[in-house]
Amino acid sequence: MSVKLDVQMTPKAMYDFLLYHTYSHLSGLIGAIFGVVVLGLGIRAMVQGDYTAGMMFFFFAAVFLVMTPLTLKSKAKAQVKTTPMFQKPICYELTEEGITISQEDQQTEVKWGEFQKAVSTNRTLILYITRVRALVLPKEDFGEQYTAAVQMISTHMPPAKVKIRQVR
């Protein structure tokens, strides 16, 4: 049995991946925690009547809590627009051996043993080949094959490497 899907990368799917990738690593988490702490300090300063310090803390909280997602959104849009590979649909076929990736006359196969981890977000399945290289598969492109794809991934990868939360 195999699961085949054609993916046309979208800025939404890329943004979803970038958000996950950023906030699932230590630096992203530290930035978010720092933003929340600075926001709390800003509220405390305002309550105590120190409006100048409060506004300064709010500014820095906004930088960490708002600017990062906005920057990622802009980066996702630019990446999809400027990456030649994303201009045409990519065909992914999940088989017993691995995942075959093809586009026009090019084809490559990644064996199941080469994947580092598989995770799901609200919009995508992400299969990491290395820490920074991943296959981003929008859930909407699976159609009715989503459950079969998750079962295939779960069957061929060690359970400790599979962090897929939602099975439809």
C-alpha positions as CSV (number, residue, x, y, z in Angstrom):
1,M,0.0,0.0,0.0
2,S,1.2,3.5,-0.6
3,V,-0.2,7.0,0.0
4,K,0.4,9.6,-2.8
5,L,-0.2,13.3,-2.6
6,D,0.6,16.4,-4.6
7,V,1.7,19.4,-2.5
8,Q,1.6,23.0,-3.6
9,M,3.4,24.8,-0.9
10,T,1.6,27.8,0.5
11,P,2.7,30.7,2.7
12,K,0.2,29.4,5.4
13,A,1.8,26.0,5.5
14,M,5.3,27.4,5.6
15,Y,4.3,29.8,8.3
16,D,2.9,27.0,10.4
17,F,6.2,25.1,10.0
18,L,8.3,28.1,10.9
19,L,6.2,28.8,14.0
20,Y,6.6,25.2,15.1
21,H,10.3,25.1,14.3
22,T,11.0,28.4,16.1
23,Y,9.0,27.8,19.3
24,S,9.9,24.1,19.7
25,H,13.6,25.0,20.1
26,L,15.2,26.5,23.2
27,S,16.0,29.9,21.7
28,G,12.3,30.4,20.7
29,L,11.0,29.3,24.0
30,I,13.4,31.6,25.9
31,G,12.3,34.5,23.7
32,A,8.7,33.8,24.4
33,I,9.2,33.4,28.1
34,F,11.3,36.6,28.2
35,G,8.5,38.4,26.4
36,V,5.9,37.3,28.9
37,V,8.2,38.2,31.9
38,V,8.9,41.7,30.4
39,L,5.1,42.1,29.8
40,G,4.5,41.2,33.5
41,L,7.1,43.8,34.5
42,G,5.4,46.4,32.3
43,I,2.0,45.7,34.0
44,R,3.6,45.9,37.4
45,A,5.4,49.2,36.6
46,M,2.1,50.7,35.3
47,V,0.2,49.6,38.4
48,Q,2.9,51.2,40.6
49,G,2.6,54.5,38.6
50,D,5.9,54.3,36.7
51,Y,4.5,54.9,33.3
52,T,7.8,55.5,31.5
53,A,9.3,52.1,32.7
54,G,5.9,50.5,31.9
55,M,5.9,51.7,28.4
56,M,9.5,50.6,27.9
57,F,8.7,47.1,29.2
58,F,5.6,47.0,26.9
59,F,7.8,48.0,23.9
60,F,10.3,45.2,24.6
61,A,7.5,42.7,25.3
62,A,6.0,43.6,21.9
63,V,9.4,43.0,20.2
64,F,9.6,39.5,21.6
65,L,5.9,38.5,21.5
66,V,4.7,40.2,18.3
67,M,7.6,40.9,16.1
68,T,8.8,37.3,16.0
69,P,5.6,35.9,14.6
70,L,5.3,38.8,12.1
71,T,8.8,38.3,11.0
72,L,8.2,34.6,10.5
73,K,5.0,35.3,8.5
74,S,7.0,37.6,6.2
75,K,9.8,35.1,5.9
76,A,7.3,32.3,5.0
77,K,5.7,34.4,2.3
78,A,9.1,35.3,0.8
79,Q,10.4,31.8,1.0
80,V,7.4,30.3,-0.9
81,K,7.6,33.1,-3.5
82,T,11.4,32.9,-4.1
83,T,12.1,29.2,-3.8
84,P,12.0,27.7,-7.3
85,M,11.0,24.2,-5.9
86,F,7.8,25.7,-4.4
87,Q,6.6,27.2,-7.7
88,K,5.2,23.8,-8.9
89,P,3.5,21.0,-7.1
90,I,5.7,18.3,-5.5
91,C,4.6,14.7,-5.5
92,Y,5.2,12.7,-2.3
93,E,4.6,9.0,-2.2
94,L,4.7,7.2,1.1
95,T,5.7,3.5,0.5
96,E,6.9,0.6,2.6
97,E,10.5,1.7,1.9
98,G,10.3,5.4,2.5
99,I,9.0,8.6,0.9
100,T,9.6,9.2,-2.8
101,I,9.7,12.9,-3.7
102,S,9.3,13.9,-7.3
103,Q,8.9,17.1,-9.3
104,E,8.9,17.2,-13.1
105,D,11.9,15.0,-14.2
106,Q,13.6,14.9,-10.8
107,Q,13.1,12.2,-8.2
108,T,14.6,11.2,-4.8
109,E,13.8,8.8,-2.1
110,V,14.2,9.2,1.6
111,K,14.3,5.9,3.5
112,W,12.2,5.7,6.7
113,G,15.4,5.1,8.8
114,E,16.7,8.5,7.7
115,F,13.9,10.5,9.3
116,Q,14.8,12.0,12.7
117,K,11.2,12.7,13.8
118,A,7.7,13.2,12.7
119,V,5.4,15.9,14.2
120,S,2.0,17.4,13.6
121,T,0.7,20.9,13.9
122,N,-2.8,22.2,13.3
123,R,-2.1,22.5,9.6
124,T,0.9,20.3,8.7
125,L,2.7,17.1,9.2
126,I,6.4,17.7,9.4
127,L,9.0,15.0,8.8
128,Y,12.5,16.0,9.9
129,I,15.4,14.5,7.9
130,T,17.9,16.6,9.9
131,R,17.5,19.3,12.5
132,V,17.0,21.9,9.8
133,R,15.8,20.0,6.8
134,A,12.2,18.7,6.7
135,L,9.4,17.7,4.5
136,V,6.4,20.0,5.2
137,L,3.1,18.3,4.2
138,P,-0.1,20.4,4.5
139,K,-2.8,18.3,6.0
140,E,-5.4,19.6,3.6
141,D,-3.4,18.0,0.7
142,F,-3.9,14.5,2.1
143,G,-7.6,14.5,1.7
144,E,-9.1,11.2,2.8
145,Q,-5.6,9.6,2.9
146,Y,-4.5,11.4,6.1
147,T,-5.2,8.5,8.5
148,A,-3.5,6.1,6.2
149,A,-0.4,8.4,6.0
150,V,-0.2,8.7,9.8
151,Q,-0.5,4.9,10.1
152,M,2.3,4.4,7.6
153,I,4.5,6.9,9.4
154,S,3.8,5.4,12.8
155,T,4.4,1.9,11.4
156,H,7.8,2.7,9.9
157,M,9.3,5.0,12.4
158,P,10.2,4.3,16.1
159,P,7.4,5.4,18.4
160,A,9.7,7.8,20.3
161,K,10.3,9.7,17.0
162,V,6.6,10.2,16.2
163,K,4.8,13.0,17.8
164,I,1.6,13.2,15.8
165,R,-1.3,14.4,17.9
166,Q,-4.3,14.6,15.7
167,V,-5.6,11.6,13.8
168,R,-8.8,12.4,12.0
